[in-house]
Amino acid sequence: MDTNTTPAPAPAVQWGRVGSLVGGQAAVQLGSFALLIAMNWTAVQLGGTRAVTLLMLAATVPRALMLIFGGAVADTLGPRFVLLRTTSARVVLLATGAVVTATAQQLWPLVTMALIEGVLLGLAGPASGVLLPMFARGDQLARANSLYAMVLRVAPILGAPAGAWLITVGELWVAMVVGAVTGAIWLGCLLHVTHGFTRPVREPGVSLLKRSGDGFRLLARHPRLRWMFIASLCLDMAFSWPAEVALPLLVHQRGWGVGAVGVVLAAFSVGALGSSAAGAVLAHRISMFVRLVVTGVGLAAGILVMALMPSVLSLTVVAAAVGLLSGLNGPAIVTLYQQSAPEDRMGAAMSTLSLAGIGTAPISIAVFSSLSLLLGVQTTWLVCGTIAFVSPVAAVMALRTPAKTGEPAESAALPAAAPVPASV
């Protein structure tokens, strides 16, 4: 009698680890947005617009810079090593900040904390982006990314009013305690999610400084990654200025009242949240072409149409439709990028993709704000919508480019399971 047995195939999705990852992110993102609102409001009280600007620069510039090194660190030392240490350091930072701000009402502790936190988040970002492809394979990765995106959509919706409430009923130190507690929850989830991960084998003679350029070298060597980077960059560039600057200006010019800004942004968020939730269930049943190209065309058209809407109601309806398309398009971009990146350079790949989002916001605001002084708000908004059409074109070029394994993108091979158990 033949006693040989064939090992059971690895599951397409390790839902236990995906659940811990998403749940931990839900907690830490909620605390982070609440803390952001509380810190900004405190900065306004301490020094007005200049203080808020200084605080935002302190938080965003180090984070963007560290993303470049974060990918190299994640690929060299492994995501478990990076995430456990950066998350632990952030919990200690916020706990210490709570003590300091409870006894001193000054701006410099906030700026110092923002600088350090920006460095920690920049280092941790690419390592976080490495995790999902380890737990979800093939088309199931799209579902996992949609679930993850849903959490990121919910966090600002709930976190912003929570931060306002915390600063109203208490003080800044209370929000910092909440941030430290949610960070500790994320740390506990990470212990489960990354359990059994091994440290990567270090390449002799290759320094972290040299590996920090891996993300850009990947773009030079892999056409599909390059086209997806362009797709993400153009879409984020085209959307940042309209959402953050042009919308309030347009509403003010048309005399609709400041409440219209909140209504439009809420409609967009609800639409994106709904489609992200649907994607968590159905994304694997929708073709990549539809999720990436068709929605990209719809997003670009929606950005154009938003600038022309004659009423708050029509603008709100279009914003909700744009949100619906965004909730499918964003996870699709991330999914195809992850499927196309070399597994041993996933951290570097995710760092450049993050730069396409985080790094474009200030550039978009600076460029299009200057252009609007010449062309006006509405015309500049239409320029942004036109640029957004580059995204679906680049997506088509990416899909026409062979995947890294020679397989179609929607069936590209991915790691079947977590790394072999070993202590870190």
Secondary structure by P-SEA (a helix, b strand, c coil): cccccccccccccaaaaaaaaaaaaaaaaaaaaaaaaaaaaaaaaaccaaaaaaaaaaccaaaaaaaaaaaaaaaaccaaaaaaaaaaaaaaaaaaaaaaaaccccaaaaaaaaaaaaaaaaaaaaaaaaccccccccaaaaaaaaaaaaaaaaccaaaaaaaaaaaaaccaaaaaaaaaaaaaaaaaaaaaaaccccccccccccccccccaaaaaaaaccaaaaaaaaaaaaaaaacccccccaaaaaaaaacccaaaaaaaaaaaaaaaaaaaaaaaccccccccccccaaaaaaaaaaaaaaaacccaaaaaaaaaaaaaaaaaaaaaaaaaaaaaccccaaaaaaaaaaaaaaaaaaaaaaaaaaaaaaccaaaaaaaaaaaaaaaaaaaaaaaacccccccccccccccccccccccc
